[in-house]
Amino acid sequence: MGDVVHLVPAIRGTAGVVHELFGLILGRSPAPGGWMDDVRARLSARPAREPEIPGKELRRAGVLVPLFVRDSRLWILLTRRTESVEHHRGQISFPGGSEEAGDANLFATAVRETEEELAVAPSDIMALGSLSPIVTVTNFYVEPYVAALPQPYVWKPAEAEIAEVIEVPIAALMDPAILEKKPMPGRQGLILFYHHGRHVIWGATATILSELLEALR
């Protein structure tokens, strides 16, 4: 079974911003559902961004961007893929994967994949909204969906797919010191890299994460 990693570094004074944003005060329980309503409102207020669709066939995929509150702080959940999966080996990602014939839509894809990868029951996934679809360099069309998960919860990562479960406070990811932007051969524009402990979040995951953090500021 994959490892569960809790990454809680020094927050450099940004935690208060997140606590104020959602009314989450240290040492005080938030109002039930209050932070979820706040996130829903912020996501729904964002203008839609449609990706440029290249003139080639794309594989459709859905990913879940899981949020949860623990100890009066907002956290996000990511995973590190094993070296044996077909795509994005060893990379940090959100739970999710390719659309299958029985999926009603790409949100259903994201929910199904999250259950398969982490044993999260679909009934425990509370939809909060969506982020902009993206097209990856590996020819995937990806729709990201933000959702709330209850706490406490026992993640049960699928050994063949998930090497680690990574839990990070949102406040830590808002620290500008951890964000690097640099060019990469064969890529347009600057590529985002979030350095957090021994982990580096980049690629499609960093793009999705960046839009979420923008919405939550």
Secondary structure by P-SEA (a helix, b strand, c coil): cbbbbbbbcccccaaaaaaaaaccccccccccaaaaaaaaaaaaaccccccccccbbbbbbbbbbbbbbcccbbbbbbbbbccccccccccccccccccccccccaaaaaaaaaaaaccccccccccccccbbbbcccccbbbbbbbccccccccccccccccbbbbbbcccccccccbbbbbccccccbbbbbbccccccccaaaaaaaaaaaaac
